[in-house]
Amino acid sequence: MRKIVGIIGYPLGHSVSPAMHNAAYKELGLDYEYIPFEVEPEDLKEALPGLRALHIAGFNVTIPHKETIIPLLDDVTKLAATIGAVNSVVNQEGKLIGYNTDGPGFIESLDEDAGFEPEGKRVVVLGAGGASRAVSIMLAEVGAASITIADLIEEKAKKLAEYANDLSKTKCTGTAMNGKALKNEIEHADLLVNATPIGLYPKINDSPLPAGIKLNKKTLVYDLVYNPVETKLLKTAKQAGCRTCSGLGMLVRQGAIAFTVFTGEEAPVETMRRAAQKSLTD
């Protein structure tokens, strides 16, 4: 009997996860199918019993549900609880168990796609939502020297920074997106990460970079947005002489980890990457 896996979020027009996972199932000859389910925020609580009743094997979770889904699940892994965000859920005999594969996928991508070692480095993360929680906490766990988290809602950034401080020895600071402190940190950062949806298709001419900031060419600029593959932020960074990395790397690696969680099989990573790239250019 075919097993169904999916993704919930709103909106889902940009998602390449179905193409990526279905290509992997085909490659390994697995009788699975990956389906997108658009779930608006106000419908999340009612959607989960429906997914459980349909005996769905598991599903990925994307914006805006990564944090709000946690109290609705039966259990979460230690890492997901630490991060405070879930992006993958497995149905274990009717119990919905939450995982976070974003954090490990991001660290793998830094290493394999950019050859970047975050230990001892100065980092700036733009945004303080679910994706930022995964990135910021994982960077603190692997020993970044300092992490500055910026958000339009300054209190949200400060709250996440305080939480990350309590978990590690990394110096974490929260600040406003347009403050002078952020300008200084960005201009001296070893790594700048965009963990906001700013620049995501169709708003491809938007950038999360505050006005008046000059990027340092020593900075690696990593945009978690993967559609388009080269965002306005990455174009600006290239023009400044910076190394850049698209969120496609993290997407593929977190997806590969989730694939293994869903199926118990080792993921064909390159097949998933090719399918994701094709989906973005079709």
BELJO-V507214 format. One record per residue. N is the residue number from 1. SS is DSSP state (H for helix, E for strand, C for the rest). NEAR is the number of other C-alpha atoms within 8 Angstrom. D_CENTER is the distance of its C-alpha to the mean C-alpha in whole Angstrom. Layout:
n=N ss=SS near=NEAR d_center=D_CENTER
n=N ss=SS near=NEAR d_center=D_CENTER
This chain:
n=1 ss=C near=3 d_center=32
n=2 ss=C near=6 d_center=28
n=3 ss=E near=9 d_center=25
n=4 ss=E near=12 d_center=23
n=5 ss=E near=13 d_center=19
n=6 ss=E near=14 d_center=17
n=7 ss=E near=13 d_center=14
n=8 ss=E near=14 d_center=14
n=9 ss=E near=14 d_center=13
n=10 ss=C near=11 d_center=15
n=11 ss=C near=9 d_center=16
n=12 ss=C near=10 d_center=15
n=13 ss=C near=4 d_center=17
n=14 ss=C near=7 d_center=14
n=15 ss=C near=6 d_center=13
n=16 ss=C near=9 d_center=14
n=17 ss=H near=9 d_center=13
n=18 ss=H near=11 d_center=16
n=19 ss=H near=10 d_center=18
n=20 ss=H near=15 d_center=16
n=21 ss=H near=12 d_center=17
n=22 ss=H near=11 d_center=20
n=23 ss=H near=11 d_center=21
n=24 ss=H near=12 d_center=20
n=25 ss=H near=12 d_center=22
n=26 ss=H near=8 d_center=25
n=27 ss=H near=9 d_center=25
n=28 ss=H near=6 d_center=26
n=29 ss=C near=6 d_center=28
n=30 ss=C near=7 d_center=26
n=31 ss=C near=8 d_center=27
n=32 ss=E near=10 d_center=24
n=33 ss=E near=11 d_center=23
n=34 ss=E near=11 d_center=19
n=35 ss=E near=9 d_center=19
n=36 ss=E near=9 d_center=17
n=37 ss=E near=9 d_center=19
n=38 ss=E near=9 d_center=18
n=39 ss=C near=11 d_center=19
n=40 ss=C near=9 d_center=19
n=41 ss=H near=8 d_center=19
n=42 ss=H near=5 d_center=22
n=43 ss=H near=8 d_center=22
n=44 ss=H near=11 d_center=20
n=45 ss=H near=8 d_center=22
n=46 ss=H near=7 d_center=25
n=47 ss=H near=9 d_center=22
n=48 ss=H near=9 d_center=22
n=49 ss=H near=8 d_center=25
n=50 ss=H near=8 d_center=26
n=51 ss=H near=9 d_center=23
n=52 ss=H near=12 d_center=25
n=53 ss=H near=7 d_center=28
n=54 ss=C near=6 d_center=27
n=55 ss=C near=9 d_center=26
n=56 ss=C near=13 d_center=23
n=57 ss=C near=11 d_center=22
n=58 ss=E near=12 d_center=18
n=59 ss=E near=12 d_center=15
n=60 ss=E near=11 d_center=11
n=61 ss=E near=13 d_center=10
n=62 ss=C near=11 d_center=8
n=63 ss=C near=8 d_center=10
n=64 ss=C near=9 d_center=12
n=65 ss=C near=12 d_center=12
n=66 ss=C near=13 d_center=10
n=67 ss=C near=10 d_center=12
n=68 ss=C near=8 d_center=16
n=69 ss=C near=10 d_center=16
n=70 ss=H near=12 d_center=16
n=71 ss=H near=6 d_center=20
n=72 ss=H near=8 d_center=21
n=73 ss=C near=11 d_center=20
n=74 ss=C near=8 d_center=23
n=75 ss=E near=8 d_center=21
n=76 ss=E near=12 d_center=17
n=77 ss=C near=10 d_center=17
n=78 ss=H near=6 d_center=18
n=79 ss=H near=8 d_center=14
n=80 ss=H near=13 d_center=13
n=81 ss=H near=9 d_center=16
n=82 ss=H near=6 d_center=15
n=83 ss=H near=10 d_center=12
n=84 ss=C near=11 d_center=13
n=85 ss=C near=14 d_center=10
n=86 ss=C near=16 d_center=10
n=87 ss=C near=13 d_center=8
n=88 ss=E near=13 d_center=11
n=89 ss=E near=13 d_center=15
n=90 ss=E near=14 d_center=18
n=91 ss=E near=13 d_center=21
n=92 ss=E near=8 d_center=24
n=93 ss=C near=4 d_center=27
n=94 ss=C near=7 d_center=26
n=95 ss=E near=11 d_center=24
n=96 ss=E near=12 d_center=21
n=97 ss=E near=13 d_center=19
n=98 ss=E near=15 d_center=15
n=99 ss=E near=13 d_center=13
n=100 ss=C near=15 d_center=9
n=101 ss=C near=12 d_center=8
n=102 ss=H near=13 d_center=5
n=103 ss=H near=12 d_center=7
n=104 ss=H near=10 d_center=10
n=105 ss=H near=15 d_center=8
n=106 ss=H near=13 d_center=7
n=107 ss=H near=10 d_center=11
n=108 ss=H near=10 d_center=12
n=109 ss=H near=12 d_center=11
n=110 ss=H near=11 d_center=13
n=111 ss=H near=10 d_center=16
n=112 ss=H near=7 d_center=16
n=113 ss=H near=8 d_center=15
n=114 ss=H near=9 d_center=16
n=115 ss=C near=7 d_center=19
n=116 ss=C near=6 d_center=18
n=117 ss=C near=7 d_center=18
n=118 ss=C near=9 d_center=17
n=119 ss=C near=9 d_center=20
n=120 ss=C near=8 d_center=22
n=121 ss=C near=12 d_center=20
n=122 ss=E near=12 d_center=20
n=123 ss=E near=14 d_center=16
n=124 ss=E near=14 d_center=16
n=125 ss=E near=15 d_center=12
n=126 ss=E near=15 d_center=13
n=127 ss=C near=13 d_center=12
n=128 ss=C near=16 d_center=12
n=129 ss=C near=8 d_center=10
n=130 ss=H near=11 d_center=8
n=131 ss=H near=11 d_center=4
n=132 ss=H near=13 d_center=7
n=133 ss=H near=13 d_center=9
n=134 ss=H near=14 d_center=7
n=135 ss=H near=12 d_center=7
n=136 ss=H near=12 d_center=11
n=137 ss=H near=11 d_center=12
n=138 ss=H near=11 d_center=11
n=139 ss=H near=12 d_center=13
n=140 ss=H near=15 d_center=16
n=141 ss=H near=9 d_center=16
n=142 ss=C near=8 d_center=17
n=143 ss=C near=12 d_center=19
n=144 ss=C near=15 d_center=18
n=145 ss=C near=11 d_center=21
n=146 ss=E near=12 d_center=20
n=147 ss=E near=15 d_center=17
n=148 ss=E near=14 d_center=18
n=149 ss=E near=18 d_center=15
n=150 ss=E near=16 d_center=16
n=151 ss=E near=14 d_center=16
n=152 ss=C near=8 d_center=19
n=153 ss=C near=8 d_center=20
n=154 ss=H near=12 d_center=21
n=155 ss=H near=8 d_center=21
n=156 ss=H near=10 d_center=18
n=157 ss=H near=17 d_center=17
n=158 ss=H near=12 d_center=20
n=159 ss=H near=9 d_center=19
n=160 ss=H near=12 d_center=16
n=161 ss=H near=13 d_center=18
n=162 ss=H near=11 d_center=21
n=163 ss=H near=8 d_center=19
n=164 ss=H near=13 d_center=17
n=165 ss=H near=11 d_center=21
n=166 ss=H near=7 d_center=22
n=167 ss=H near=8 d_center=20
n=168 ss=C near=9 d_center=21
n=169 ss=C near=8 d_center=23
n=170 ss=C near=12 d_center=21
n=171 ss=E near=8 d_center=22
n=172 ss=E near=12 d_center=19
n=173 ss=E near=11 d_center=20
n=174 ss=E near=17 d_center=19
n=175 ss=E near=15 d_center=21
n=176 ss=E near=12 d_center=21
n=177 ss=C near=12 d_center=20
n=178 ss=C near=8 d_center=23
n=179 ss=C near=8 d_center=25
n=180 ss=H near=6 d_center=27
n=181 ss=H near=7 d_center=25
n=182 ss=H near=13 d_center=22
n=183 ss=H near=11 d_center=24
n=184 ss=H near=8 d_center=25
n=185 ss=H near=10 d_center=22
n=186 ss=H near=11 d_center=21
n=187 ss=H near=10 d_center=24
n=188 ss=C near=9 d_center=24
n=189 ss=C near=13 d_center=20
n=190 ss=C near=10 d_center=20
n=191 ss=E near=12 d_center=16
n=192 ss=E near=14 d_center=15
n=193 ss=E near=12 d_center=11
n=194 ss=E near=12 d_center=10
n=195 ss=C near=15 d_center=7
n=196 ss=C near=13 d_center=10
n=197 ss=C near=6 d_center=10
n=198 ss=C near=9 d_center=13
n=199 ss=C near=15 d_center=15
n=200 ss=C near=12 d_center=13
n=201 ss=C near=8 d_center=16
n=202 ss=C near=5 d_center=19
n=203 ss=C near=8 d_center=19
n=204 ss=C near=10 d_center=18
n=205 ss=C near=7 d_center=21
n=206 ss=C near=8 d_center=19
n=207 ss=C near=9 d_center=17
n=208 ss=C near=10 d_center=16
n=209 ss=C near=6 d_center=18
n=210 ss=C near=8 d_center=21
n=211 ss=C near=4 d_center=25
n=212 ss=C near=4 d_center=27
n=213 ss=C near=9 d_center=25
n=214 ss=C near=6 d_center=26
n=215 ss=C near=10 d_center=23
n=216 ss=C near=11 d_center=24
n=217 ss=C near=10 d_center=25
n=218 ss=C near=8 d_center=24
n=219 ss=C near=13 d_center=20
n=220 ss=E near=12 d_center=17
n=221 ss=E near=13 d_center=15
n=222 ss=E near=13 d_center=11
n=223 ss=E near=14 d_center=10
n=224 ss=C near=12 d_center=6
n=225 ss=C near=17 d_center=9
n=226 ss=C near=13 d_center=10
n=227 ss=C near=10 d_center=13
n=228 ss=C near=10 d_center=15
n=229 ss=C near=10 d_center=15
n=230 ss=C near=10 d_center=17
n=231 ss=C near=16 d_center=16
n=232 ss=H near=11 d_center=18
n=233 ss=H near=12 d_center=17
n=234 ss=H near=14 d_center=17
n=235 ss=H near=9 d_center=20
n=236 ss=H near=8 d_center=21
n=237 ss=H near=14 d_center=20
n=238 ss=H near=10 d_center=22
n=239 ss=H near=7 d_center=25
n=240 ss=C near=10 d_center=25
n=241 ss=C near=9 d_center=25
n=242 ss=C near=14 d_center=22
n=243 ss=E near=11 d_center=20
n=244 ss=E near=11 d_center=17
n=245 ss=E near=12 d_center=13
n=246 ss=E near=13 d_center=12
n=247 ss=C near=12 d_center=8
n=248 ss=H near=11 d_center=10
n=249 ss=H near=11 d_center=10
n=250 ss=H near=13 d_center=7
n=251 ss=H near=11 d_center=7
n=252 ss=H near=14 d_center=10
n=253 ss=H near=13 d_center=10
n=254 ss=H near=14 d_center=8
n=255 ss=H near=12 d_center=10
n=256 ss=H near=13 d_center=13
n=257 ss=H near=11 d_center=13
n=258 ss=H near=11 d_center=13
n=259 ss=H near=13 d_center=15
n=260 ss=H near=11 d_center=17
n=261 ss=H near=9 d_center=17
n=262 ss=H near=10 d_center=18
n=263 ss=H near=6 d_center=21
n=264 ss=C near=7 d_center=22
n=265 ss=C near=7 d_center=22
n=266 ss=C near=7 d_center=21
n=267 ss=C near=9 d_center=18
n=268 ss=C near=9 d_center=20
n=269 ss=H near=9 d_center=17
n=270 ss=H near=6 d_center=19
n=271 ss=H near=11 d_center=20
n=272 ss=H near=14 d_center=17
n=273 ss=H near=10 d_center=16
n=274 ss=H near=9 d_center=19
n=275 ss=H near=11 d_center=19
n=276 ss=H near=14 d_center=15
n=277 ss=H near=8 d_center=17
n=278 ss=H near=8 d_center=20
n=279 ss=H near=9 d_center=18
n=280 ss=H near=10 d_center=17
n=281 ss=H near=5 d_center=21
n=282 ss=C near=4 d_center=23
